[in-house]
Amino acid sequence: MSTLAPLRLLREPWNASESNQSNATAGAGGAWCQGLDVPNELFLTLGLVSLVENLLVVAAILKNRNLHSPMYYFICCLAVSDMLVSVSNLAETLFMLLMEHGVLVIRASVIRHMDKVINMLICSSVVSSLSFLGVIAVDRYITIFYALRYHSIMTLQRAMVTMASVWLASTVSSTVFITYYHNNAILLCLIGFFLFVLVLMLVLYIHMFALACHHLRSISSQQKQPTVYRSSSLKGAFTLTILLGVFFICWGPFFFYLILIVTCPTNPFCTCFFSYFNLFLILIVCNSVVDPLIYAFRSQELRRTLWEVVLCSW
């Protein structure tokens, strides 16, 4: 098995022969085409940090009844998705390290079955994680622009239906992806889904960013407590910028990798880009580490509950 087995399916573009890839790499030839060797210990460390962070978020939301609302349920689902990424990463990396050091000997047939299970788990978690990022963006948009109608629009029942739909769609789509991953149409669907989520978040967050700037200008033209409100508006705009920046940095390279697989699998420069696959996977794992810091830990109520969880004051 290789690091993050599910995404291993995409490590080598299937419509480029091994000899063509090696020739292309040599032709594009500099040292930067040799790729990046990421130690398994780094994946293991990041996976552990992500698992602990997201487990704390889930525990805090379940513990505090004040957090039993659609917004925090969506954050909880995002944390569960990131936990699945971490668990898959930890399980595979741990098995790899044990096998490399001769501590664990597993038959090839068992490894293949393990690969399939991890494939399903990680693909489902990746799709659900992207989906809940989009759902959270929509929820925040409704919170800001339809504040008075929020509770009638985003009812608990609708939130539950949304969450169930995302998990079901993620499971089905991951099954299809694992079964037909050699088909370019499947990759195009995955790329299209990412672009849809990216555009959705851009449109919604830019609109919210524009509203924050508008409030800032309005408050600056007044004389009543300008400093406090200016700080709040700038904080909101800064948060939205972080959200979009982290999303693009963590997910963009991997999906650009997918685009190159479809468009130029044998091109020398594309082949050089392919050699950095492990780096793109590290960014995805890092996203699972950063998500709680952006979406969860900024809530004062949640932070307070987290301290209670950490101190075991149940």
N, C-alpha and C positions, 0 to 999 in steps of 0.2 A: 504494500500500500504506500501511497505517497501522501504528502501533506494535503489535508483537506480532500480526501478521496472523491467526494461528489464533484467538486470542481476540477478534479484531475481529468475528468472526461474531456475537458476543453484544453488541457495543457498542450496537446499537440494537434494542430489543425489537421483534420482527417483527410482533406482533399489535397494535401501536399505530401509527397513521398518523403521518406527519411533521408534519402540521398539528396533530393532537391533542397530540403531544409538545410542540410549540412553545407552544401555548396553555396546556398544563398547566404548563410551566415558567414562563410569564409569570404564571399565576395563583398559583403557589407563590412567585413572583417575587422575592425578594430577591437580593442580590448572591451569596449563597452558592449559588444555583441555577445560576450561570454555569459551574460546574465548575472543573477544575484543568488548566491547560496545562503539561504536563510536557515539557521539551525533550528532543529525541532524544539530545542529548549525555549526558544523565543515564542514559538506558537503555544507551547505549554504554559508559559508564564502569563502571556496575554489572555489565554483561555481561562486560567484560574482567576485572574483579576476581574475579567468580565463576568464570570459565573458568580463570584461573590457579590459584586455590585448589583447585578440584576436580581439576584436572589433576595438581597436586602430590600430592593424596591418592591418586589412582589409581596414580601412579608409585611412591609410597612403599610401597603395599601390594603391588604387583607385585615390587618390589625385595627386600623383606625376607621371607624364608621364615618367620620367626617370626609373621608376620601372615597367613599362609595358613591361615585358620580360617574357619568359617561366619560368625562375627560380623563379621570384617573384610571378608569377601566381600560381605555385605549392605551394609556401609558403602561399599564400592567401587561397588556397583550404584547406591546413592543418589547418589554423586558423579557417576557417569556420567549419571544422569537429570538432575541439576542442570546438568551440562555441556551436555546437549542443549538445555535451556532457554536457556543462555547462548549457544550457537552459533546457535540460531534467532534470538534477539534481536539478536545482533551482525550476523548476515548481513542481516536485514531492515533494521535501523537504518542500517547502512553503505550499503546500496542506496538507502535513502530520502535520506540526506544527499547522496550523489553525484547523485541525480536532482534534488534541490532546487536544487543549485548548478550544474546544467547540465553536469556532468562526464560523466554517463552517460545515454544515451538508449536506452530499451528499449521494444520493441513491446508493445502491450496484451496480445497473446496470450501472450507470454513471461512477462509479469507474472502473468497468471492461472495459468500452470503453476508459477511460483515460489511463488505463494500456496498452491497445493495441497500442494506438497512441504513448505513450512514449517508449514502447518496440521497435516499428519500428524505431523511431527516434534515440534512443541510439545505437541500433545494427548497423544501417546504418552508424552512425557517427564513431563507433569503427572500423568497417571494412574499411571505407574510410580513417580514420586517419592512420591506419597501412599501407594502400595502398600508400598514399601520402608520408609517411616516406620512403618507398621503392623507389618511383618515384624521390624524392629529392636526394636520394643516387645515383641513376642512372644518374640523371642530373649533379650532381657534378663530377661524374666519367668521363662523357663525356667532361665536362668543362676542366678537368685537362689533360686527356690523348689524347683528340682529339680537342685541343683548336682551331686550325686553321680551322677545319671543323665543329665546334660546331653549327654555325648559319645555315649551310646547313643540319646538322643532326637534330637538335632540332628547327625546324621551328615553327612559331606561329600556323600554321594549325595543325601540329602534336601534339603540346602541347594542343590545344583545343580538339582534338580527344581523347587524353590521359585522360584529365580531365573528359570529358563527359563519357568515358568508365568506369572510376573508379566510378563515381557517379551512373551510371546505374547498374553496377555490385554490388555495395554496397546495393542499394535498393532491387534488386532481391534477393541477398543472405540473407539479413535481413528478407525478407518476408518468404523465405524458412525456415530460422532458427526458427522464431517465430511459424511457422506452425508445424514443425516437431522436436521441441527441445527435445522431449523425445527419439529420435532415436540416438543411439550411433554413427551412421555413420555421422550424421550432426556435432556432436562434433569433430569427427576425422577429418572432412574436415576443421573445424575452427582451430584445432590444427595444421594441416598440413599447412594451410595458414600462421599462425604465424611463424612456423619453416622455411617456405620458405622465408618470409620477413627477419627473423633473419639471416639466412644463406646468403641471398643476401647482406644485409648490412655488415655482417662480411667480406665477400669476397671483396666487393668493397672498404670498408673503410680500411681494412688491407692493400690492394694493395696501396691505397693512402697514408697510414701511412708509408709503405715501401718506397714509392717515396720521402716522406718528409725526412725520415732518410737518404736516398741516397743523396739527395741534401745537407743535413747537413754535411755529411762526405766529399762530394766534395768541399763544400765551406770551410770547416775547413782545407783542405789541401792547400787552396790558401791563399794569404795574402791580397787580396783586400776586404776591408770592411767585414771582417768575422762576426763581432758582429751583424750588422743589419740583415744579411741574416740568421744567426744562430737563432736570435730571431724570425724571421718570420717562419722559418721551425719548430721550437719548438712550436710556437703558433698554427700552423696548425695541428701538431701531437697531441697536447693537446686537441684541439677542437674535433678531431676525436675520441679520447679516451672518452671524455665527452659524445659525441653522443651515442656511443655504450653502455656506462655504464648506462646512464639514460634510454635508451630504454630497456635494460635487467632488470634493477631494477624495473621499473614501470610496465612493461608488463609480465615479467617472472613469478612472483608468481601466477597471475591469470590463466595463461595458464598451469602452473604446476598443479593448482587446477583442471582444466579441464581434464588433463591427469589422475589424481588420481580418478576422478569421473568414468572414463571409466575402469580403471585397478583394483581399489581396493575400491569400494564404501562402503564395510562393514568392512574393516580392521580398528582395533582400532586406529592405528597411523594416518591413512588417515582421520578418523573421527575427530581426534584432529585438523588436518590441516584444515579441512572444517570449523571448528568453528571460524577461523580467516578471514572469507569471507569479512567482512566489511573493514578490513585492506587492502585487495587486491583491493577493490573498491576505497579506499582512494588514493592508489598509482596511479590508472588509472586517477583519477581526478587531482592528482598532476602533472601527465604527461601533462595535458592540460595547467597547469600553467607554467610549465618549458619550453615547446616547443617554445613559443615566445622568451624566453630569449636566447635559443640556435640557432634557425633558423632565427629569424628576427632581434632582437635588436642588434646583433653584426654588422649589416651593418650600416656604418656611414651615408650613404644617407637616409636610412630608419629612423634612429634615429633623423636626422635633421627634416625629414617630420613629425615624431611623435610629436616633440616639437611644430611644427606649428599647428598640429591638436589639441594638448592639449591647446595651447594658442588661439585656435579658429581663427587663421589667414588664413581663406580660401580665 
